[in-house]
Amino acid sequence: MQLMPATARETARRADIPLTSLERLNDADINVRLGSAYLAQMQSRFRGNRVHATAAYNAGPGRVRQWLSARGHLPLDIWIETIPFDETRGYVLNVLAFGVIYNTLAGQPARVFSDQERSMLAWSMPR
């Protein structure tokens, strides 16, 4: 899980995870704990919206707030397609797709979008 140094330090402080040096980010246990803690922060910040939280994990919460301010009224699927950074748009799509794969491999129900998220898609919005 990739974290910028300042984000790693702040996340470690907030989550009370010992990070005595940035070299510890190479330790898989520390890295996953910090990445998971940061993703949890983003999910909380964006009220449990996986798409917005995932975009914020990749591009930063400030950028996602800007994008939501500019076009947060769009249905969720269209909002994803209008993410201005190719890397972030691809990252969000990959996270959604691999979530289905991992759930399938774990024998769990596998859907790209939750019921709540499905209600936010273009095809399900009232016309």
Backbone as XML, in Angstrom:
<?xml version="1.0"?>
<chain id="A" units="angstrom">
  <residue number="1" name="MET">
    <atom name="N" x="0.863" y="-1.163" z="0.000"/>
    <atom name="CA" x="0.000" y="0.000" z="0.000"/>
    <atom name="C" x="0.906" y="1.221" z="0.000"/>
  </residue>
  <residue number="2" name="GLN">
    <atom name="N" x="0.644" y="2.125" z="-0.892"/>
    <atom name="CA" x="1.514" y="3.284" z="-1.031"/>
    <atom name="C" x="0.969" y="4.465" z="-0.251"/>
  </residue>
  <residue number="3" name="LEU">
    <atom name="N" x="1.848" y="5.071" z="0.517"/>
    <atom name="CA" x="1.509" y="6.285" z="1.244"/>
    <atom name="C" x="2.639" y="7.278" z="1.067"/>
  </residue>
  <residue number="4" name="MET">
    <atom name="N" x="2.282" y="8.528" z="0.874"/>
    <atom name="CA" x="3.299" y="9.576" z="0.843"/>
    <atom name="C" x="3.875" y="9.700" z="2.254"/>
  </residue>
  <residue number="5" name="PRO">
    <atom name="N" x="5.126" y="10.099" z="2.381"/>
    <atom name="CA" x="5.759" y="10.155" z="3.711"/>
    <atom name="C" x="4.967" y="10.963" z="4.740"/>
  </residue>
  <residue number="6" name="ALA">
    <atom name="N" x="4.503" y="12.147" z="4.376"/>
    <atom name="CA" x="3.749" y="12.967" z="5.342"/>
    <atom name="C" x="2.437" y="12.287" z="5.729"/>
  </residue>
  <residue number="7" name="THR">
    <atom name="N" x="1.785" y="11.655" z="4.761"/>
    <atom name="CA" x="0.541" y="10.949" z="5.046"/>
    <atom name="C" x="0.805" y="9.765" z="5.967"/>
  </residue>
  <residue number="8" name="ALA">
    <atom name="N" x="1.886" y="9.044" z="5.712"/>
    <atom name="CA" x="2.251" y="7.900" z="6.562"/>
    <atom name="C" x="2.500" y="8.359" z="7.995"/>
  </residue>
  <residue number="9" name="ARG">
    <atom name="N" x="3.242" y="9.440" z="8.155"/>
    <atom name="CA" x="3.527" y="9.939" z="9.507"/>
    <atom name="C" x="2.242" y="10.362" z="10.233"/>
  </residue>
  <residue number="10" name="GLU">
    <atom name="N" x="1.391" y="11.110" z="9.545"/>
    <atom name="CA" x="0.147" y="11.586" z="10.158"/>
    <atom name="C" x="-0.777" y="10.420" z="10.488"/>
  </residue>
  <residue number="11" name="THR">
    <atom name="N" x="-0.877" y="9.468" z="9.583"/>
    <atom name="CA" x="-1.725" y="8.301" z="9.820"/>
    <atom name="C" x="-1.192" y="7.493" z="10.996"/>
  </residue>
  <residue number="12" name="ALA">
    <atom name="N" x="0.120" y="7.322" z="11.067"/>
    <atom name="CA" x="0.733" y="6.590" z="12.184"/>
    <atom name="C" x="0.415" y="7.287" z="13.508"/>
  </residue>
  <residue number="13" name="ARG">
    <atom name="N" x="0.508" y="8.607" z="13.515"/>
    <atom name="CA" x="0.213" y="9.365" z="14.735"/>
    <atom name="C" x="-1.243" y="9.181" z="15.140"/>
  </residue>
  <residue number="14" name="ARG">
    <atom name="N" x="-2.153" y="9.347" z="14.192"/>
    <atom name="CA" x="-3.591" y="9.234" z="14.492"/>
    <atom name="C" x="-3.995" y="7.828" z="14.918"/>
  </residue>
  <residue number="15" name="ALA">
    <atom name="N" x="-3.375" y="6.819" z="14.294"/>
    <atom name="CA" x="-3.755" y="5.426" z="14.560"/>
    <atom name="C" x="-2.887" y="4.784" z="15.639"/>
  </residue>
  <residue number="16" name="ASP">
    <atom name="N" x="-1.971" y="5.566" z="16.201"/>
    <atom name="CA" x="-1.073" y="5.069" z="17.239"/>
    <atom name="C" x="-0.304" y="3.830" z="16.764"/>
  </residue>
  <residue number="17" name="ILE">
    <atom name="N" x="0.242" y="3.944" z="15.545"/>
    <atom name="CA" x="1.072" y="2.888" z="14.965"/>
    <atom name="C" x="2.508" y="3.385" z="14.994"/>
  </residue>
  <residue number="18" name="PRO">
    <atom name="N" x="3.425" y="2.640" z="15.634"/>
    <atom name="CA" x="4.800" y="3.114" z="15.723"/>
    <atom name="C" x="5.470" y="3.200" z="14.348"/>
  </residue>
  <residue number="19" name="LEU">
    <atom name="N" x="5.941" y="4.385" z="14.016"/>
    <atom name="CA" x="6.664" y="4.600" z="12.758"/>
    <atom name="C" x="7.903" y="5.422" z="13.090"/>
  </residue>
  <residue number="20" name="THR">
    <atom name="N" x="8.933" y="4.726" z="13.537"/>
    <atom name="CA" x="10.152" y="5.405" z="13.977"/>
    <atom name="C" x="10.965" y="5.951" z="12.813"/>
  </residue>
  <residue number="21" name="SER">
    <atom name="N" x="10.799" y="5.368" z="11.630"/>
    <atom name="CA" x="11.462" y="5.874" z="10.428"/>
    <atom name="C" x="10.640" y="5.460" z="9.218"/>
  </residue>
  <residue number="22" name="LEU">
    <atom name="N" x="10.830" y="6.175" z="8.124"/>
    <atom name="CA" x="10.093" y="5.846" z="6.903"/>
    <atom name="C" x="10.523" y="4.498" z="6.336"/>
  </residue>
  <residue number="23" name="GLU">
    <atom name="N" x="11.679" y="4.012" z="6.716"/>
    <atom name="CA" x="12.120" y="2.686" z="6.286"/>
    <atom name="C" x="11.155" y="1.607" z="6.774"/>
  </residue>
  <residue number="24" name="ARG">
    <atom name="N" x="10.464" y="1.875" z="7.857"/>
    <atom name="CA" x="9.509" y="0.896" z="8.384"/>
    <atom name="C" x="8.326" y="0.689" z="7.451"/>
  </residue>
  <residue number="25" name="LEU">
    <atom name="N" x="8.146" y="1.600" z="6.488"/>
    <atom name="CA" x="7.085" y="1.408" z="5.499"/>
    <atom name="C" x="7.358" y="0.184" z="4.630"/>
  </residue>
  <residue number="26" name="ASN">
    <atom name="N" x="8.609" y="-0.272" z="4.601"/>
    <atom name="CA" x="8.957" y="-1.481" z="3.852"/>
    <atom name="C" x="8.588" y="-2.752" z="4.607"/>
  </residue>
  <residue number="27" name="ASP">
    <atom name="N" x="8.226" y="-2.616" z="5.862"/>
    <atom name="CA" x="7.757" y="-3.750" z="6.663"/>
    <atom name="C" x="6.294" y="-3.978" z="6.295"/>
  </residue>
  <residue number="28" name="ALA">
    <atom name="N" x="5.983" y="-5.159" z="5.768"/>
    <atom name="CA" x="4.632" y="-5.431" z="5.262"/>
    <atom name="C" x="3.562" y="-5.202" z="6.326"/>
  </residue>
  <residue number="29" name="ASP">
    <atom name="N" x="3.817" y="-5.623" z="7.564"/>
    <atom name="CA" x="2.818" y="-5.459" z="8.622"/>
    <atom name="C" x="2.523" y="-3.984" z="8.874"/>
  </residue>
  <residue number="30" name="ILE">
    <atom name="N" x="3.557" y="-3.186" z="9.018"/>
    <atom name="CA" x="3.391" y="-1.740" z="9.251"/>
    <atom name="C" x="2.717" y="-1.098" z="8.049"/>
  </residue>
  <residue number="31" name="ASN">
    <atom name="N" x="3.158" y="-1.457" z="6.848"/>
    <atom name="CA" x="2.618" y="-0.877" z="5.627"/>
    <atom name="C" x="1.117" y="-1.142" z="5.499"/>
  </residue>
  <residue number="32" name="VAL">
    <atom name="N" x="0.708" y="-2.378" z="5.712"/>
    <atom name="CA" x="-0.714" y="-2.720" z="5.584"/>
    <atom name="C" x="-1.526" y="-2.059" z="6.690"/>
  </residue>
  <residue number="33" name="ARG">
    <atom name="N" x="-0.999" y="-2.022" z="7.899"/>
    <atom name="CA" x="-1.711" y="-1.362" z="8.991"/>
    <atom name="C" x="-1.917" y="0.116" z="8.692"/>
  </residue>
  <residue number="34" name="LEU">
    <atom name="N" x="-0.868" y="0.792" z="8.214"/>
    <atom name="CA" x="-0.984" y="2.221" z="7.904"/>
    <atom name="C" x="-1.922" y="2.455" z="6.721"/>
  </residue>
  <residue number="35" name="GLY">
    <atom name="N" x="-1.768" y="1.662" z="5.660"/>
    <atom name="CA" x="-2.632" y="1.821" z="4.496"/>
    <atom name="C" x="-4.084" y="1.582" z="4.839"/>
  </residue>
  <residue number="36" name="SER">
    <atom name="N" x="-4.342" y="0.568" z="5.642"/>
    <atom name="CA" x="-5.713" y="0.264" z="6.062"/>
    <atom name="C" x="-6.284" y="1.367" z="6.942"/>
  </residue>
  <residue number="37" name="ALA">
    <atom name="N" x="-5.449" y="1.889" z="7.831"/>
    <atom name="CA" x="-5.895" y="2.983" z="8.700"/>
    <atom name="C" x="-6.218" y="4.232" z="7.877"/>
  </residue>
  <residue number="38" name="TYR">
    <atom name="N" x="-5.375" y="4.518" z="6.885"/>
    <atom name="CA" x="-5.619" y="5.692" z="6.054"/>
    <atom name="C" x="-6.893" y="5.511" z="5.223"/>
  </residue>
  <residue number="39" name="LEU">
    <atom name="N" x="-7.083" y="4.334" z="4.657"/>
    <atom name="CA" x="-8.304" y="4.085" z="3.894"/>
    <atom name="C" x="-9.531" y="4.218" z="4.795"/>
  </residue>
  <residue number="40" name="ALA">
    <atom name="N" x="-9.441" y="3.732" z="6.017"/>
    <atom name="CA" x="-10.551" y="3.879" z="6.967"/>
    <atom name="C" x="-10.834" y="5.354" z="7.243"/>
  </residue>
  <residue number="41" name="GLN">
    <atom name="N" x="-9.779" y="6.164" z="7.346"/>
    <atom name="CA" x="-9.964" y="7.609" z="7.539"/>
    <atom name="C" x="-10.699" y="8.214" z="6.345"/>
  </residue>
  <residue number="42" name="MET">
    <atom name="N" x="-10.303" y="7.800" z="5.144"/>
    <atom name="CA" x="-10.947" y="8.337" z="3.936"/>
    <atom name="C" x="-12.412" y="7.881" z="3.863"/>
  </residue>
  <residue number="43" name="GLN">
    <atom name="N" x="-12.689" y="6.643" z="4.245"/>
    <atom name="CA" x="-14.073" y="6.179" z="4.233"/>
    <atom name="C" x="-14.912" y="6.962" z="5.236"/>
  </residue>
  <residue number="44" name="SER">
    <atom name="N" x="-14.342" y="7.257" z="6.378"/>
    <atom name="CA" x="-15.058" y="8.058" z="7.367"/>
    <atom name="C" x="-15.279" y="9.475" z="6.848"/>
  </residue>
  <residue number="45" name="ARG">
    <atom name="N" x="-14.242" y="10.055" z="6.287"/>
    <atom name="CA" x="-14.321" y="11.431" z="5.781"/>
    <atom name="C" x="-15.368" y="11.562" z="4.680"/>
  </residue>
  <residue number="46" name="PHE">
    <atom name="N" x="-15.491" y="10.529" z="3.846"/>
    <atom name="CA" x="-16.432" y="10.584" z="2.727"/>
    <atom name="C" x="-17.680" y="9.745" z="2.989"/>
  </residue>
  <residue number="47" name="ARG">
    <atom name="N" x="-18.040" y="9.665" z="4.274"/>
    <atom name="CA" x="-19.296" y="9.063" z="4.742"/>
    <atom name="C" x="-19.538" y="7.659" z="4.194"/>
  </residue>
  <residue number="48" name="GLY">
    <atom name="N" x="-18.493" y="6.859" z="4.173"/>
    <atom name="CA" x="-18.622" y="5.469" z="3.768"/>
    <atom name="C" x="-18.695" y="5.233" z="2.269"/>
  </residue>
  <residue number="49" name="ASN">
    <atom name="N" x="-18.565" y="6.280" z="1.477"/>
    <atom name="CA" x="-18.621" y="6.123" z="0.026"/>
    <atom name="C" x="-17.285" y="5.532" z="-0.449"/>
  </residue>
  <residue number="50" name="ARG">
    <atom name="N" x="-17.325" y="4.277" z="-0.874"/>
    <atom name="CA" x="-16.095" y="3.592" z="-1.287"/>
    <atom name="C" x="-15.425" y="4.255" z="-2.477"/>
  </residue>
  <residue number="51" name="VAL">
    <atom name="N" x="-16.204" y="4.732" z="-3.420"/>
    <atom name="CA" x="-15.642" y="5.352" z="-4.618"/>
    <atom name="C" x="-14.893" y="6.625" z="-4.254"/>
  </residue>
  <residue number="52" name="HIS">
    <atom name="N" x="-15.536" y="7.494" z="-3.494"/>
    <atom name="CA" x="-14.881" y="8.749" z="-3.109"/>
    <atom name="C" x="-13.676" y="8.472" z="-2.208"/>
  </residue>
  <residue number="53" name="ALA">
    <atom name="N" x="-13.811" y="7.517" z="-1.292"/>
    <atom name="CA" x="-12.695" y="7.183" z="-0.396"/>
    <atom name="C" x="-11.524" y="6.616" z="-1.174"/>
  </residue>
  <residue number="54" name="THR">
    <atom name="N" x="-11.797" y="5.768" z="-2.140"/>
    <atom name="CA" x="-10.729" y="5.172" z="-2.941"/>
    <atom name="C" x="-10.041" y="6.240" z="-3.792"/>
  </residue>
  <residue number="55" name="ALA">
    <atom name="N" x="-10.818" y="7.125" z="-4.374"/>
    <atom name="CA" x="-10.231" y="8.223" z="-5.150"/>
    <atom name="C" x="-9.375" y="9.105" z="-4.242"/>
  </residue>
  <residue number="56" name="ALA">
    <atom name="N" x="-9.856" y="9.361" z="-3.025"/>
    <atom name="CA" x="-9.103" y="10.189" z="-2.075"/>
    <atom name="C" x="-7.818" y="9.491" z="-1.636"/>
  </residue>
  <residue number="57" name="TYR">
    <atom name="N" x="-7.871" y="8.184" z="-1.473"/>
    <atom name="CA" x="-6.664" y="7.428" z="-1.110"/>
    <atom name="C" x="-5.596" y="7.634" z="-2.170"/>
  </residue>
  <residue number="58" name="ASN">
    <atom name="N" x="-6.000" y="7.662" z="-3.432"/>
    <atom name="CA" x="-5.042" y="7.771" z="-4.524"/>
    <atom name="C" x="-4.632" y="9.211" z="-4.827"/>
  </residue>
  <residue number="59" name="ALA">
    <atom name="N" x="-5.590" y="10.110" z="-4.910"/>
    <atom name="CA" x="-5.309" y="11.479" z="-5.361"/>
    <atom name="C" x="-5.266" y="12.494" z="-4.231"/>
  </residue>
  <residue number="60" name="GLY">
    <atom name="N" x="-5.731" y="12.101" z="-3.055"/>
    <atom name="CA" x="-5.776" y="13.006" z="-1.915"/>
    <atom name="C" x="-7.178" y="13.520" z="-1.671"/>
  </residue>
  <residue number="61" name="PRO">
    <atom name="N" x="-7.532" y="13.690" z="-0.403"/>
    <atom name="CA" x="-8.891" y="14.134" z="-0.072"/>
    <atom name="C" x="-9.208" y="15.544" z="-0.556"/>
  </residue>
  <residue number="62" name="GLY">
    <atom name="N" x="-8.214" y="16.410" z="-0.623"/>
    <atom name="CA" x="-8.453" y="17.773" z="-1.098"/>
    <atom name="C" x="-8.921" y="17.795" z="-2.542"/>
  </residue>
  <residue number="63" name="ARG">
    <atom name="N" x="-8.287" y="16.976" z="-3.363"/>
    <atom name="CA" x="-8.699" y="16.921" z="-4.770"/>
    <atom name="C" x="-10.103" y="16.351" z="-4.902"/>
  </residue>
  <residue number="64" name="VAL">
    <atom name="N" x="-10.414" y="15.316" z="-4.133"/>
    <atom name="CA" x="-11.749" y="14.726" z="-4.224"/>
    <atom name="C" x="-12.797" y="15.736" z="-3.767"/>
  </residue>
  <residue number="65" name="ARG">
    <atom name="N" x="-12.502" y="16.491" z="-2.723"/>
    <atom name="CA" x="-13.444" y="17.534" z="-2.300"/>
    <atom name="C" x="-13.663" y="18.548" z="-3.429"/>
  </residue>
  <residue number="66" name="GLN">
    <atom name="N" x="-12.593" y="18.912" z="-4.139"/>
    <atom name="CA" x="-12.725" y="19.837" z="-5.271"/>
    <atom name="C" x="-13.608" y="19.231" z="-6.359"/>
  </residue>
  <residue number="67" name="TRP">
    <atom name="N" x="-13.368" y="17.969" z="-6.674"/>
    <atom name="CA" x="-14.150" y="17.319" z="-7.726"/>
    <atom name="C" x="-15.606" y="17.197" z="-7.320"/>
  </residue>
  <residue number="68" name="LEU">
    <atom name="N" x="-15.851" y="16.904" z="-6.059"/>
    <atom name="CA" x="-17.239" y="16.805" z="-5.587"/>
    <atom name="C" x="-17.918" y="18.167" z="-5.624"/>
  </residue>
  <residue number="69" name="SER">
    <atom name="N" x="-17.177" y="19.199" z="-5.270"/>
    <atom name="CA" x="-17.732" y="20.548" z="-5.307"/>
    <atom name="C" x="-18.079" y="20.937" z="-6.737"/>
  </residue>
  <residue number="70" name="ALA">
    <atom name="N" x="-17.206" y="20.559" z="-7.668"/>
    <atom name="CA" x="-17.416" y="20.936" z="-9.064"/>
    <atom name="C" x="-18.497" y="20.107" z="-9.745"/>
  </residue>
  <residue number="71" name="ARG">
    <atom name="N" x="-18.587" y="18.802" z="-9.388"/>
    <atom name="CA" x="-19.540" y="17.948" z="-10.092"/>
    <atom name="C" x="-20.050" y="16.783" z="-9.245"/>
  </residue>
  <residue number="72" name="GLY">
    <atom name="N" x="-20.220" y="17.040" z="-7.959"/>
    <atom name="CA" x="-20.720" y="16.013" z="-7.057"/>
    <atom name="C" x="-22.157" y="15.626" z="-7.319"/>
  </residue>
  <residue number="73" name="HIS">
    <atom name="N" x="-22.856" y="16.427" z="-8.118"/>
    <atom name="CA" x="-24.255" y="16.149" z="-8.446"/>
    <atom name="C" x="-24.397" y="15.028" z="-9.467"/>
  </residue>
  <residue number="74" name="LEU">
    <atom name="N" x="-23.291" y="14.617" z="-10.066"/>
    <atom name="CA" x="-23.354" y="13.575" z="-11.089"/>
    <atom name="C" x="-23.624" y="12.205" z="-10.475"/>
  </residue>
  <residue number="75" name="PRO">
    <atom name="N" x="-24.284" y="11.328" z="-11.224"/>
    <atom name="CA" x="-24.407" y="9.948" z="-10.761"/>
    <atom name="C" x="-23.012" y="9.351" z="-10.544"/>
  </residue>
  <residue number="76" name="LEU">
    <atom name="N" x="-22.914" y="8.394" z="-9.652"/>
    <atom name="CA" x="-21.619" y="7.856" z="-9.227"/>
    <atom name="C" x="-20.803" y="7.286" z="-10.385"/>
  </residue>
  <residue number="77" name="ASP">
    <atom name="N" x="-21.428" y="6.541" z="-11.287"/>
    <atom name="CA" x="-20.690" y="5.950" z="-12.396"/>
    <atom name="C" x="-20.154" y="7.022" z="-13.347"/>
  </residue>
  <residue number="78" name="ILE">
    <atom name="N" x="-20.919" y="8.056" z="-13.566"/>
    <atom name="CA" x="-20.455" y="9.146" z="-14.427"/>
    <atom name="C" x="-19.379" y="9.951" z="-13.700"/>
  </residue>
  <residue number="79" name="TRP">
    <atom name="N" x="-19.535" y="10.134" z="-12.382"/>
    <atom name="CA" x="-18.515" y="10.842" z="-11.592"/>
    <atom name="C" x="-17.171" y="10.124" z="-11.736"/>
  </residue>
  <residue number="80" name="ILE">
    <atom name="N" x="-17.195" y="8.795" z="-11.656"/>
    <atom name="CA" x="-15.947" y="8.038" z="-11.809"/>
    <atom name="C" x="-15.322" y="8.330" z="-13.166"/>
  </residue>
  <residue number="81" name="GLU">
    <atom name="N" x="-16.120" y="8.299" z="-14.203"/>
    <atom name="CA" x="-15.589" y="8.495" z="-15.560"/>
    <atom name="C" x="-15.082" y="9.911" z="-15.795"/>
  </residue>
  <residue number="82" name="THR">
    <atom name="N" x="-15.474" y="10.856" z="-14.957"/>
    <atom name="CA" x="-15.009" y="12.233" z="-15.122"/>
    <atom name="C" x="-13.842" y="12.581" z="-14.198"/>
  </residue>
  <residue number="83" name="ILE">
    <atom name="N" x="-13.327" y="11.608" z="-13.459"/>
    <atom name="CA" x="-12.134" y="11.879" z="-12.644"/>
    <atom name="C" x="-11.037" y="12.348" z="-13.596"/>
  </residue>
  <residue number="84" name="PRO">
    <atom name="N" x="-10.479" y="13.529" z="-13.373"/>
    <atom name="CA" x="-9.558" y="14.097" z="-14.354"/>
    <atom name="C" x="-8.177" y="13.445" z="-14.417"/>
  </residue>
  <residue number="85" name="PHE">
    <atom name="N" x="-7.825" y="12.628" z="-13.450"/>
    <atom name="CA" x="-6.524" y="11.965" z="-13.463"/>
    <atom name="C" x="-6.703" y="10.533" z="-13.945"/>
  </residue>
  <residue number="86" name="ASP">
    <atom name="N" x="-6.054" y="10.189" z="-15.046"/>
    <atom name="CA" x="-6.152" y="8.828" z="-15.577"/>
    <atom name="C" x="-5.765" y="7.792" z="-14.523"/>
  </residue>
  <residue number="87" name="GLU">
    <atom name="N" x="-4.680" y="8.064" z="-13.798"/>
    <atom name="CA" x="-4.207" y="7.114" z="-12.794"/>
    <atom name="C" x="-5.279" y="6.870" z="-11.725"/>
  </residue>
  <residue number="88" name="THR">
    <atom name="N" x="-5.887" y="7.936" z="-11.236"/>
    <atom name="CA" x="-6.888" y="7.805" z="-10.179"/>
    <atom name="C" x="-8.147" y="7.122" z="-10.704"/>
  </residue>
  <residue number="89" name="ARG">
    <atom name="N" x="-8.579" y="7.488" z="-11.893"/>
    <atom name="CA" x="-9.755" y="6.848" z="-12.473"/>
    <atom name="C" x="-9.505" y="5.350" z="-12.631"/>
  </residue>
  <residue number="90" name="GLY">
    <atom name="N" x="-8.343" y="4.983" z="-13.168"/>
    <atom name="CA" x="-7.994" y="3.576" z="-13.318"/>
    <atom name="C" x="-7.887" y="2.861" z="-11.991"/>
  </residue>
  <residue number="91" name="TYR">
    <atom name="N" x="-7.344" y="3.549" z="-10.994"/>
    <atom name="CA" x="-7.204" y="2.966" z="-9.661"/>
    <atom name="C" x="-8.577" y="2.644" z="-9.069"/>
  </residue>
  <residue number="92" name="VAL">
    <atom name="N" x="-9.496" y="3.583" z="-9.156"/>
    <atom name="CA" x="-10.843" y="3.366" z="-8.624"/>
    <atom name="C" x="-11.504" y="2.188" z="-9.343"/>
  </residue>
  <residue number="93" name="LEU">
    <atom name="N" x="-11.410" y="2.147" z="-10.658"/>
    <atom name="CA" x="-12.015" y="1.057" z="-11.417"/>
    <atom name="C" x="-11.370" y="-0.283" z="-11.057"/>
  </residue>
  <residue number="94" name="ASN">
    <atom name="N" x="-10.054" y="-0.301" z="-10.881"/>
    <atom name="CA" x="-9.363" y="-1.539" z="-10.500"/>
    <atom name="C" x="-9.781" y="-2.014" z="-9.115"/>
  </residue>
  <residue number="95" name="VAL">
    <atom name="N" x="-9.892" y="-1.093" z="-8.171"/>
    <atom name="CA" x="-10.304" y="-1.474" z="-6.817"/>
    <atom name="C" x="-11.701" y="-2.094" z="-6.854"/>
  </residue>
  <residue number="96" name="LEU">
    <atom name="N" x="-12.613" y="-1.495" z="-7.606"/>
    <atom name="CA" x="-13.956" y="-2.043" z="-7.721"/>
    <atom name="C" x="-13.925" y="-3.435" z="-8.364"/>
  </residue>
  <residue number="97" name="ALA">
    <atom name="N" x="-13.166" y="-3.580" z="-9.438"/>
    <atom name="CA" x="-13.100" y="-4.859" z="-10.143"/>
    <atom name="C" x="-12.442" y="-5.941" z="-9.284"/>
  </residue>
  <residue number="98" name="PHE">
    <atom name="N" x="-11.338" y="-5.611" z="-8.649"/>
    <atom name="CA" x="-10.651" y="-6.619" z="-7.844"/>
    <atom name="C" x="-11.442" y="-6.965" z="-6.585"/>
  </residue>
  <residue number="99" name="GLY">
    <atom name="N" x="-12.279" y="-6.059" z="-6.114"/>
    <atom name="CA" x="-13.167" y="-6.394" z="-5.005"/>
    <atom name="C" x="-14.084" y="-7.546" z="-5.377"/>
  </residue>
  <residue number="100" name="VAL">
    <atom name="N" x="-14.580" y="-7.526" z="-6.603"/>
    <atom name="CA" x="-15.430" y="-8.615" z="-7.090"/>
    <atom name="C" x="-14.632" y="-9.910" z="-7.156"/>
  </residue>
  <residue number="101" name="ILE">
    <atom name="N" x="-13.422" y="-9.838" z="-7.676"/>
    <atom name="CA" x="-12.570" y="-11.033" z="-7.798"/>
    <atom name="C" x="-12.267" y="-11.616" z="-6.426"/>
  </residue>
  <residue number="102" name="TYR">
    <atom name="N" x="-11.846" y="-10.781" z="-5.489"/>
    <atom name="CA" x="-11.504" y="-11.277" z="-4.154"/>
    <atom name="C" x="-12.717" y="-11.866" z="-3.442"/>
  </residue>
  <residue number="103" name="ASN">
    <atom name="N" x="-13.864" y="-11.226" z="-3.566"/>
    <atom name="CA" x="-15.074" y="-11.769" z="-2.950"/>
    <atom name="C" x="-15.448" y="-13.111" z="-3.574"/>
  </residue>
  <residue number="104" name="THR">
    <atom name="N" x="-15.315" y="-13.226" z="-4.885"/>
    <atom name="CA" x="-15.606" y="-14.489" z="-5.564"/>
    <atom name="C" x="-14.676" y="-15.588" z="-5.051"/>
  </residue>
  <residue number="105" name="LEU">
    <atom name="N" x="-13.388" y="-15.284" z="-4.970"/>
    <atom name="CA" x="-12.417" y="-16.269" z="-4.487"/>
    <atom name="C" x="-12.684" y="-16.668" z="-3.037"/>
  </residue>
  <residue number="106" name="ALA">
    <atom name="N" x="-13.237" y="-15.751" z="-2.263"/>
    <atom name="CA" x="-13.534" y="-16.025" z="-0.851"/>
    <atom name="C" x="-14.909" y="-16.673" z="-0.677"/>
  </residue>
  <residue number="107" name="GLY">
    <atom name="N" x="-15.608" y="-16.901" z="-1.783"/>
    <atom name="CA" x="-16.929" y="-17.515" z="-1.696"/>
    <atom name="C" x="-17.988" y="-16.588" z="-1.151"/>
  </residue>
  <residue number="108" name="GLN">
    <atom name="N" x="-17.756" y="-15.291" z="-1.272"/>
    <atom name="CA" x="-18.707" y="-14.294" z="-0.787"/>
    <atom name="C" x="-19.474" y="-13.698" z="-1.963"/>
  </residue>
  <residue number="109" name="PRO">
    <atom name="N" x="-20.642" y="-13.109" z="-1.689"/>
    <atom name="CA" x="-21.373" y="-12.447" z="-2.781"/>
    <atom name="C" x="-20.483" y="-11.388" z="-3.438"/>
  </residue>
  <residue number="110" name="ALA">
    <atom name="N" x="-20.523" y="-11.351" z="-4.751"/>
    <atom name="CA" x="-19.630" y="-10.452" z="-5.481"/>
    <atom name="C" x="-20.426" y="-9.536" z="-6.401"/>
  </residue>
  <residue number="111" name="ARG">
    <atom name="N" x="-20.404" y="-8.238" z="-6.060"/>
    <atom name="CA" x="-21.033" y="-7.217" z="-6.889"/>
    <atom name="C" x="-20.111" y="-6.009" z="-6.927"/>
  </residue>
  <residue number="112" name="VAL">
    <atom name="N" x="-20.106" y="-5.346" z="-8.059"/>
    <atom name="CA" x="-19.257" y="-4.159" z="-8.191"/>
    <atom name="C" x="-19.723" y="-3.070" z="-7.239"/>
  </residue>
  <residue number="113" name="PHE">
    <atom name="N" x="-21.023" y="-2.836" z="-7.169"/>
    <atom name="CA" x="-21.570" y="-1.767" z="-6.342"/>
    <atom name="C" x="-22.512" y="-2.338" z="-5.284"/>
  </residue>
  <residue number="114" name="SER">
    <atom name="N" x="-22.487" y="-1.730" z="-4.111"/>
    <atom name="CA" x="-23.425" y="-2.086" z="-3.047"/>
    <atom name="C" x="-24.815" y="-1.567" z="-3.420"/>
  </residue>
  <residue number="115" name="ASP">
    <atom name="N" x="-25.833" y="-1.973" z="-2.661"/>
    <atom name="CA" x="-27.186" y="-1.479" z="-2.925"/>
    <atom name="C" x="-27.243" y="0.040" z="-2.843"/>
  </residue>
  <residue number="116" name="GLN">
    <atom name="N" x="-26.579" y="0.595" z="-1.832"/>
    <atom name="CA" x="-26.568" y="2.060" z="-1.685"/>
    <atom name="C" x="-25.893" y="2.709" z="-2.894"/>
  </residue>
  <residue number="117" name="GLU">
    <atom name="N" x="-24.763" y="2.150" z="-3.313"/>
    <atom name="CA" x="-24.045" y="2.707" z="-4.463"/>
    <atom name="C" x="-24.860" y="2.537" z="-5.748"/>
  </residue>
  <residue number="118" name="ARG">
    <atom name="N" x="-25.536" y="1.405" z="-5.886"/>
    <atom name="CA" x="-26.355" y="1.168" z="-7.082"/>
    <atom name="C" x="-27.437" y="2.234" z="-7.222"/>
  </residue>
  <residue number="119" name="SER">
    <atom name="N" x="-27.958" y="2.713" z="-6.100"/>
    <atom name="CA" x="-28.996" y="3.751" z="-6.158"/>
    <atom name="C" x="-28.439" y="5.091" z="-6.627"/>
  </residue>
  <residue number="120" name="MET">
    <atom name="N" x="-27.109" y="5.192" z="-6.678"/>
    <atom name="CA" x="-26.462" y="6.431" z="-7.092"/>
    <atom name="C" x="-25.953" y="6.372" z="-8.538"/>
  </residue>
  <residue number="121" name="LEU">
    <atom name="N" x="-26.251" y="5.299" z="-9.257"/>
    <atom name="CA" x="-25.789" y="5.137" z="-10.643"/>
    <atom name="C" x="-26.756" y="5.811" z="-11.606"/>
  </residue>
  <residue number="122" name="ALA">
    <atom name="N" x="-26.251" y="6.171" z="-12.781"/>
    <atom name="CA" x="-27.065" y="6.880" z="-13.776"/>
    <atom name="C" x="-28.307" y="6.103" z="-14.171"/>
  </residue>
  <residue number="123" name="TRP">
    <atom name="N" x="-28.191" y="4.817" z="-14.378"/>
    <atom name="CA" x="-29.339" y="4.038" z="-14.861"/>
    <atom name="C" x="-30.404" y="3.854" z="-13.798"/>
  </residue>
  <residue number="124" name="SER">
    <atom name="N" x="-30.075" y="4.091" z="-12.524"/>
    <atom name="CA" x="-31.075" y="3.886" z="-11.476"/>
    <atom name="C" x="-31.605" y="5.205" z="-10.909"/>
  </residue>
  <residue number="125" name="MET">
    <atom name="N" x="-31.138" y="6.305" z="-11.403"/>
    <atom name="CA" x="-31.583" y="7.608" z="-10.894"/>
    <atom name="C" x="-32.968" y="7.926" z="-11.468"/>
  </residue>
  <residue number="126" name="PRO">
    <atom name="N" x="-33.813" y="8.587" z="-10.651"/>
    <atom name="CA" x="-35.122" y="8.999" z="-11.170"/>
    <atom name="C" x="-34.943" y="9.980" z="-12.318"/>
  </residue>
  <residue number="127" name="ARG">
    <atom name="N" x="-35.806" y="9.878" z="-13.262"/>
    <atom name="CA" x="-35.693" y="10.746" z="-14.449"/>
    <atom name="C" x="-36.771" y="11.813" z="-14.413"/>
  </residue>
</chain>
